[in-house]
């Protein structure tokens, strides 16, 4: 029998200390680049978005992917791209990330959520958003790691 799978993930991570380093002049290019890296890592980008201090990615992966390695490569490549292409030396990603599994029927809602980040963050901070996402998913966390 063949292996059949549907593994969709919603990942979010911030810039170091949530500094608003992602500038409006190149945020779209960064999102495109992140999508390209997802493809290079043999996964399927579904939606990428975010604002000045964090990004959200919705993508499909294969059972053979090791998520920690995937994320290490994604963050490393995109950080290098910002330094070499945008020439923005202070840019860094935070350590770690939050990841949530997404059922196929929920992909449309998550995609819309990612697309509406700018409007969403007029009402609450990334920290508040992350706490809400962790709580809704039933993921335990230590508040000191949310700073």
C-alpha positions as CSV (number, residue, x, y, z in Angstrom):
1,X,0.0,0.0,0.0
2,X,1.2,3.5,-0.7
3,X,1.5,6.2,1.9
4,X,-1.2,8.8,1.9
5,X,-1.0,12.0,3.9
6,X,-2.3,15.4,4.5
7,X,0.0,17.3,6.9
8,X,-0.7,21.0,6.9
9,X,1.0,23.3,9.4
10,X,0.5,26.9,10.6
11,X,3.8,28.2,11.8
12,X,4.5,31.6,13.3
13,X,7.7,33.2,14.5
14,X,8.9,36.7,15.3
15,X,11.9,38.9,14.8
16,X,14.4,39.0,17.6
17,X,12.8,40.8,20.6
18,X,9.9,41.5,18.3
19,X,11.7,44.4,16.8
20,X,9.8,45.8,13.8
21,X,12.6,45.1,11.3
22,X,10.4,43.9,8.5
23,X,9.8,47.0,6.4
24,X,6.9,47.8,4.1
25,X,9.2,48.3,1.2
26,X,10.3,44.7,1.1
27,X,7.8,42.7,3.2
28,X,6.1,41.3,0.1
29,X,9.5,40.2,-1.3
30,X,10.3,38.5,2.0
31,X,7.0,36.6,1.9
32,X,7.7,35.5,-1.6
33,X,11.2,34.4,-0.7
34,X,9.9,32.4,2.3
35,X,7.5,30.6,-0.1
36,X,10.3,29.8,-2.4
37,X,12.4,28.3,0.4
38,X,9.4,26.2,1.5
39,X,9.3,24.9,-2.1
40,X,13.0,24.3,-2.1
41,X,12.6,22.2,1.1
42,X,10.1,20.1,-0.9
43,X,7.0,21.3,0.9
44,X,3.9,23.2,-0.5
45,X,3.4,26.8,0.5
46,X,-0.3,27.6,1.0
47,X,-0.2,31.1,2.5
48,X,2.4,33.4,3.9
49,X,1.9,36.7,5.6
50,X,2.7,38.8,8.6
51,X,3.6,42.3,9.7
52,X,6.7,44.2,10.8
53,X,7.6,42.0,13.7
54,X,6.5,38.4,12.8
55,X,5.4,36.1,10.0
56,X,2.8,33.3,9.6
57,X,3.2,30.5,7.2
58,X,0.6,27.8,6.2
59,X,2.2,25.0,4.3
60,X,1.9,21.3,3.6
61,X,4.8,18.9,4.4
62,X,5.6,15.3,3.8
63,X,5.8,12.6,6.5
64,X,9.6,12.4,5.8
65,X,10.2,16.0,6.8
66,X,11.8,16.7,10.2
67,X,10.1,19.9,11.3
68,X,13.0,21.2,13.5
69,X,15.4,20.9,10.5
70,X,12.9,22.4,8.1
71,X,12.4,25.4,10.4
72,X,16.2,25.8,11.0
73,X,16.8,25.9,7.2
74,X,13.8,28.2,6.5
75,X,14.9,30.8,9.1
76,X,18.6,30.5,8.2
77,X,17.9,31.0,4.5
78,X,15.5,33.9,5.0
79,X,17.8,35.7,7.4
80,X,20.7,35.4,4.9
81,X,18.4,36.7,2.2
82,X,17.6,39.8,4.2
83,X,21.3,40.5,5.0
84,X,22.5,39.9,1.4
85,X,19.6,41.2,-0.7
86,X,18.0,43.9,1.4
87,X,21.3,44.8,3.2
88,X,19.7,45.1,6.6
89,X,22.4,43.9,9.0
90,X,20.5,44.1,12.3
91,X,17.8,41.7,11.1
92,X,17.5,38.4,13.1
93,X,14.7,35.9,13.8
94,X,13.8,34.9,17.4
95,X,14.8,31.5,18.6
96,X,12.0,29.0,18.3
97,X,8.5,29.1,16.7
98,X,5.0,28.1,17.3
99,X,3.4,25.4,15.2
100,X,-0.2,24.2,14.9
101,X,-1.6,21.3,12.8
102,X,-4.4,22.4,10.4
103,X,-7.0,20.1,9.0
104,X,-7.8,20.4,5.3
105,X,-11.2,21.9,5.9
106,X,-9.6,24.6,8.2
107,X,-7.0,25.6,5.6
108,X,-9.2,28.3,4.1
109,X,-10.0,29.9,7.4
110,X,-6.3,29.9,8.4
111,X,-5.3,31.3,5.0
112,X,-7.8,34.2,5.5
113,X,-6.5,34.7,9.0
114,X,-2.9,35.0,7.7
115,X,-4.0,37.3,4.9
116,X,-5.7,39.7,7.4
117,X,-2.7,40.2,9.7
118,X,-2.5,43.9,9.3
119,X,-6.1,44.5,10.3
120,X,-5.9,41.9,13.0
121,X,-3.0,43.6,14.7
122,X,-4.7,46.9,15.0
123,X,-6.6,45.2,17.9
124,X,-4.0,43.1,19.6
125,X,-0.2,42.5,19.8
126,X,1.7,39.5,18.5
127,X,2.1,38.3,22.1
128,X,-1.7,38.5,22.7
129,X,-2.3,36.7,19.4
130,X,0.2,33.9,20.3
131,X,-1.2,33.4,23.7
132,X,-4.7,33.1,22.2
133,X,-3.5,30.6,19.6
134,X,-1.6,28.5,22.2
135,X,-4.7,28.5,24.5
136,X,-7.1,27.5,21.7
137,X,-4.8,24.6,20.7
138,X,-4.4,23.5,24.4
139,X,-0.6,24.0,24.3
140,X,1.0,24.6,27.7
141,X,3.6,27.3,27.8
142,X,5.8,29.2,30.2
143,X,5.0,33.0,30.0
144,X,8.8,33.8,30.3
145,X,9.3,32.3,26.8
146,X,6.7,34.7,25.3
147,X,8.9,37.8,25.9
